[in-house]
Amino acid sequence: MLVIKIGGAAGIDYSNLCADIAGLAAQGQPIVLFHGGSDGANTLGEQLGHPPRFITSPSGHTSRQTDRRTLEIFMMATALLNRQFVERLRGLGVNALGLSGIDGGLLQGTRKTNVRAVENGRVRVIRDDWTGSIDQVNRGLLQTLLSAGYLPVIAPLAVSKAGEPLNIDGDRGAASVAAALEAETLLLLTNVSGLYRNFPDESSLIDRLPRTELAQATEKLAQGRMKKKLLGAQTALEAGVHRVIIGDGRRDQPISAALAGHGTIIE
Ligand code: ADP
């Protein structure tokens, strides 16, 4: 089982990616594709007159402020991207089926309450927040789809016990799916070649990272969103995933290249 996460950042060539998936799927490799969507949501938010706003937590982390309108924009943007992946894959003969973590309770999560943000030196509590963490994956649903020959394409949303839709982190979502399926490989494709020892110096790419060094790398080497990838990697490895690869989504045959050893392999 191979779980692939593709971010929404610029520079990713989706046709290359889908062609590579089609080649692997034709060889009988079971695959789940998990995608992001924050860039599409930013653009759509601008177009709809509700531009993205970012908040900084007291510990210094920056995240999207997801009020109800932003959540709706996120749902629209990720739904579109999901359909575009399914369209491309089906055009290449792949039996792709699109869904979000809301559908069939695929990803069950907990809504964050009392999100804290620092504004003008003061801490403010935000209640209209629709982000969440993931508690459980409906593994039976995924197994049913996979055994019926579908390639699930998953959008980064979860659903709370009360039925509320939640904006979730894509790397964490993909890691939870890989963990639930006990995938052999979790591949996190991004717009860099992997984890750099001295970001942004490309020549400092770390090609092998033993899992015993992961916690230290998360703290010392990764900044910003790369931290979330390494935290996702940790969750997946702890749950029995054999290896996590952070690979370059911008290159030709991004998946085959990563599986052949290009990128940062954590095991
Ligand atoms: P995606 O949208 O593809 O998931 P993200 O933007 O979430 O990608 O995360 C990848 C980004 O993490 C890179 O573009 C880079 O700016 C940043 N980054 C921070 N620290 C590092 C590091 N040590 N090595 C590589 N990239 C890093």
Residues whose N, C-alpha, C, O or C-beta is under 5 A from the ligand:
A	BS01	ADP	G7 G8 A9 L189 T190 N191 V192 G194 L195 Y196 F199 L221 A222 Q223 G224 R225 M226
